[in-house]
Amino acid sequence: MRVFRGFHHAALAPACALTIGNFDGVHRGHQAMLALLHNEAQHRGLPTCVLTFEPHPRDFFAMKAGKPDLAPARIATLRDKLTELERVGVDQVVVLPFDERLSSLSAQSFIEDVIVRGLGARYVLVGDDFRFGARRAGDYAMLDAAGSRLGFDVARMMSYEVHGTRVSSSAVREALAAGDMAHAARLLGRPYSISGHVIHGRKLGRELGFRTLNLKFPHRRAAASGIFVVQTHGLVDEPLPGVASLGVRPTVEDTGRILLEVLCLDWPASLGPEGGYGRIVRVELLHRLRDEVRYAGLDALKDAIRQDVEQARDYFSSLHQQTRRQTTRDRI
């Protein structure tokens, strides 16, 4: 998959089958749309293209209004969004900076400058609630009429449901905010995960007797927060069970930055004490244990971590027993 910042690149395909959106989480509704896009692209002999935005348009307008709390909590980082788009087979992604210029572009100019001249779209697939252009003035009817005039096909996909629930980024955010990781996984079609480079921290985990991995979450609000049972991929061949904190670490710092701090239950000897730094890992958040808490001191924090570790071990032990029972039933 090729990724472009903007569409002024010679390597960008001269024509494409296009879909447009934020694709936060790349959930099952997005996946169904991308599967349809792939089929239509194959029929026309075109590459698939996703046009997305960074920052999220609602982030931009919230900051512009001086009300950052109005921005939606972010499900995925740009890295994770691109990883999922590649996994489902998208050929190219164009990331447009959502800024003052783009936000003030009229709907007609968006069609002519971005969709037609910028991306060479021959087929455009959008969701049933798609709006575009300054003041969200553009809608499906306007896009369809422009397609007839300018020579590209337009289609829309209606809502996608799982067990009677409309799948949307908002529904995923609600599940993550409630700590319902199983429901979030059903909406996403996979366990919720966050990836990134392992960075150096304050090395406080060593003082507390626990070896940890730190990953930055590069947005001011994450859709999930708290203490979780996790699995970490990318350190060794097998996923490593662990427990993790996603949040602002109120007991040890007060910077407001969001950090994913992962404690592997059993650190692989093959990595050595410094073997995790600089690696790109993916952390699956499987089960939420509790909220973040500000403790009176490090001793209380250490006791809480011990209890979290015990609960995580119990979770994986129970999961292993369920798997063994299922395997036995399958053999019978």
C-alpha positions in Angstrom: 0.0 0.0 0.0 1.3 3.4 -0.9 0.7 6.4 1.4 0.7 10.0 0.2 0.6 13.3 2.1 -1.5 15.3 -0.3 -2.2 14.5 -3.9 0.6 16.4 -5.7 2.7 13.3 -6.3 3.9 11.8 -9.6 3.6 8.3 -8.2 -0.1 8.7 -7.4 -2.3 6.6 -9.8 -3.8 8.8 -12.5 -7.3 7.3 -11.9 -8.8 5.4 -9.0 -11.9 4.0 -7.3 -12.3 6.3 -4.2 -13.8 6.4 -0.8 -13.6 9.3 1.6 -13.8 9.5 5.4 -12.0 9.6 8.7 -12.0 5.8 9.2 -11.2 6.1 12.9 -10.9 2.5 14.0 -11.4 0.9 10.6 -14.4 -1.0 12.1 -16.6 -3.6 10.4 -18.7 -1.0 8.7 -15.6 0.5 7.2 -14.4 -3.0 6.2 -17.6 -3.8 4.4 -17.4 -0.5 2.5 -13.8 -1.2 1.6 -14.7 -4.7 0.4 -17.3 -3.2 -1.9 -14.8 -0.6 -3.1 -12.4 -3.4 -3.9 -15.0 -5.2 -6.0 -16.0 -2.2 -7.9 -12.3 -1.2 -8.5 -11.6 -4.7 -9.9 -14.6 -4.5 -12.2 -13.2 -1.2 -13.6 -9.6 -2.1 -13.6 -8.7 0.6 -11.1 -6.7 0.8 -7.9 -8.5 1.5 -4.7 -7.9 4.8 -2.9 -8.9 6.0 0.5 -8.9 9.8 1.1 -8.6 10.5 4.8 -7.8 13.5 7.0 -5.3 14.4 9.8 -6.2 15.9 12.2 -9.8 14.7 12.4 -12.0 17.6 11.2 -13.8 17.7 14.5 -10.4 18.1 16.2 -9.7 21.1 14.0 -13.0 22.8 14.6 -12.8 22.1 18.4 -9.4 23.7 18.6 -10.5 26.6 16.4 -13.4 27.3 18.7 -11.1 27.1 21.7 -13.0 24.1 23.1 -10.7 21.2 22.7 -12.9 19.0 24.9 -15.4 18.9 22.0 -13.1 16.9 19.9 -13.9 13.2 19.7 -11.8 10.7 21.7 -9.5 9.0 19.2 -9.9 5.3 18.7 -6.7 4.8 16.6 -3.5 6.5 15.8 -2.7 7.3 12.2 -0.2 4.4 12.2 -2.9 2.0 13.3 -5.4 3.3 10.8 -2.9 2.9 8.0 -2.0 -0.6 9.2 -5.7 -1.7 9.1 -6.3 -0.1 5.7 -3.3 -2.0 4.3 -4.5 -5.3 6.0 -7.9 -5.1 4.2 -6.1 -4.6 0.8 -6.3 -0.8 0.0 -3.9 0.1 -2.8 -3.2 3.7 -1.9 -4.1 6.2 0.9 -4.0 10.0 0.6 -3.8 11.8 3.9 -4.9 15.4 3.6 -4.1 17.9 6.3 -7.4 19.3 7.6 -6.6 23.0 8.0 -8.2 26.4 7.4 -7.8 26.1 3.6 -9.4 22.7 3.3 -12.2 23.6 5.8 -13.2 26.7 3.8 -13.2 24.9 0.4 -16.7 24.9 -1.1 -18.4 21.6 -1.8 -18.2 22.3 -5.6 -14.5 23.1 -5.3 -13.9 20.0 -3.3 -15.4 17.9 -6.1 -13.5 19.6 -8.9 -10.1 20.3 -7.2 -9.8 17.2 -4.9 -11.9 14.4 -6.3 -11.6 15.0 -10.0 -8.3 16.9 -10.7 -6.4 15.8 -7.5 -7.3 12.1 -7.4 -8.7 11.3 -10.8 -11.7 9.4 -9.3 -13.7 7.3 -11.8 -15.9 5.8 -9.0 -16.7 7.3 -5.7 -18.2 5.3 -2.8 -19.5 7.1 0.3 -21.5 6.4 3.4 -25.2 7.2 3.8 -24.5 10.2 6.0 -21.6 11.6 4.0 -21.3 15.4 4.0 -18.4 17.5 2.6 -17.3 21.1 1.8 -17.5 24.3 3.8 -20.3 24.2 6.3 -21.0 20.6 5.2 -23.0 21.9 2.3 -22.3 19.0 0.0 -24.3 15.8 0.2 -24.8 12.6 -1.8 -27.3 14.2 -4.2 -24.9 16.9 -5.1 -22.0 14.5 -5.5 -24.2 12.2 -7.7 -25.2 15.1 -10.0 -21.6 16.2 -10.3 -20.6 12.6 -11.2 -23.0 12.6 -14.1 -21.7 15.9 -15.3 -18.0 15.3 -14.8 -17.7 11.6 -15.7 -17.4 9.5 -12.5 -19.8 7.0 -11.0 -21.2 7.6 -7.5 -22.6 5.1 -5.0 -23.4 5.1 -1.3 -23.5 2.3 1.2 -26.2 2.2 3.9 -25.5 1.5 7.5 -23.9 -1.8 8.5 -25.3 -3.6 11.6 -24.0 -6.3 13.9 -26.7 -8.0 16.0 -29.0 -5.0 15.5 -26.4 -2.4 16.4 -25.3 0.1 13.8 -21.6 -0.1 13.5 -19.9 3.3 13.7 -16.9 5.0 15.2 -19.2 6.5 17.8 -20.5 3.1 18.8 -16.9 1.9 19.1 -16.0 4.9 21.3 -19.0 4.2 23.5 -18.0 0.6 24.0 -14.4 1.5 24.8 -15.4 4.3 27.2 -17.6 1.8 29.0 -14.7 -0.7 29.2 -16.7 -3.3 27.2 -13.8 -4.7 25.3 -15.8 -7.7 24.0 -18.4 -5.5 22.4 -15.7 -3.2 21.0 -14.0 -6.3 19.5 -17.3 -7.3 17.9 -17.7 -3.9 16.3 -14.1 -3.8 15.1 -13.9 -7.4 14.0 -10.7 -7.8 16.1 -9.4 -7.1 19.6 -8.8 -3.4 20.2 -5.1 -2.6 20.0 -2.6 0.2 20.0 0.8 0.1 18.4 3.9 2.3 18.5 7.6 2.5 19.2 8.7 1.5 22.7 10.3 4.6 24.2 12.4 5.3 27.3 10.5 6.4 30.3 11.4 7.4 33.9 12.5 3.8 34.6 10.1 3.9 37.6 9.0 0.4 36.9 12.4 -0.9 37.8 12.2 0.9 41.2 8.8 -0.7 41.8 10.1 -4.1 40.8 8.2 -4.4 37.5 9.7 -4.1 34.0 7.5 -2.0 31.7 7.2 -0.9 28.1 6.1 2.7 27.3 4.2 3.8 24.2 3.0 7.3 23.5 -0.6 7.9 22.4 -0.2 11.0 20.2 -3.6 12.5 20.8 -5.0 14.4 23.7 -7.9 12.1 24.3 -7.9 8.3 23.9 -11.2 6.4 23.5 -10.2 3.9 26.2 -8.6 4.5 29.5 -7.8 2.5 32.7 -6.0 -0.7 33.6 -6.3 -3.6 31.2 -5.3 -7.2 30.7 -3.3 -7.2 27.4 -1.2 -9.2 25.0 1.9 -7.6 23.4 2.9 -8.6 19.9 6.3 -7.8 18.3 8.8 -8.6 21.0 9.2 -12.3 20.4 7.5 -14.9 18.2 4.6 -15.4 20.6 2.3 -12.7 22.1 3.3 -11.9 25.6 0.5 -11.7 28.3 0.6 -8.7 30.5 -1.3 -5.9 32.2 -1.2 -2.2 31.1 -2.2 1.3 32.1 -3.6 3.6 29.4 -3.9 7.1 30.6 -2.1 10.0 32.3 -0.5 8.1 35.2 -1.8 10.5 37.9 0.3 9.1 40.8 3.7 9.6 39.1 3.3 12.6 36.7 0.9 15.4 36.0 1.8 16.4 32.5 -1.6 15.4 30.9 0.1 13.3 28.2 -1.4 9.9 27.4 0.9 6.9 27.8 0.3 3.2 27.4 2.5 1.5 30.0 2.7 -2.3 29.6 4.0 -4.7 32.2 4.7 -8.2 30.7 3.9 -10.9 33.2 7.0 -12.9 32.2 9.8 -10.9 30.6 11.7 -13.0 27.9 15.3 -13.6 28.9 16.3 -13.5 25.3 15.5 -9.8 25.1 17.8 -8.8 27.9 17.1 -5.8 30.1 17.1 -3.3 27.3 15.7 -5.4 24.5 12.4 -3.7 24.1 13.5 -0.2 23.3 13.0 1.1 19.8 10.8 -1.8 18.7 7.4 -1.3 17.1 4.9 -3.4 19.2 1.2 -3.9 19.0 -0.7 -4.2 22.3 -4.1 -5.8 22.4 -6.4 -4.6 25.2 -8.4 -7.7 26.0 -10.2 -6.9 29.3 -10.6 -3.8 31.5 -9.8 -4.3 35.1 -10.4 -0.8 36.6 -10.1 2.9 36.4 -6.8 4.8 36.8 -6.4 5.9 40.5 -4.2 8.6 42.1 -2.5 6.8 45.0 -1.1 8.5 48.1 2.4 7.1 47.4 4.5 4.6 45.5 4.0 1.8 48.1 0.2 2.0 47.5 0.8 2.0 43.7 3.1 -1.0 44.0 0.4 -2.9 45.9 -2.2 -2.1 43.3 0.1 -3.3 40.5 0.6 -6.6 42.3 -3.2 -7.0 42.5 -3.5 -6.2 38.8 -0.9 -8.8 37.9 -2.7 -11.4 39.9 -6.0 -10.6 38.2 -4.3 -10.7 34.8 -2.8 -14.1 35.6 -6.2 -15.4 36.7 -7.7 -14.0 33.4 -5.2 -15.9 31.2 -5.5 -19.0 33.3 -9.3 -19.0 32.9 -8.9 -18.3 29.2 -6.5 -21.3 28.9 -9.0 -23.6 30.7 -11.8 -22.5 28.4 -9.7 -23.2 25.4 -8.8 -26.7 26.7 -12.5 -27.5 27.3 -13.4 -26.3 23.8 -10.6 -28.4 22.3 -11.8 -31.4 24.2 -15.4 -30.9 23.0 -14.2 -30.5 19.4 -12.3 -33.8 19.6 -15.4 -35.6 21.0 
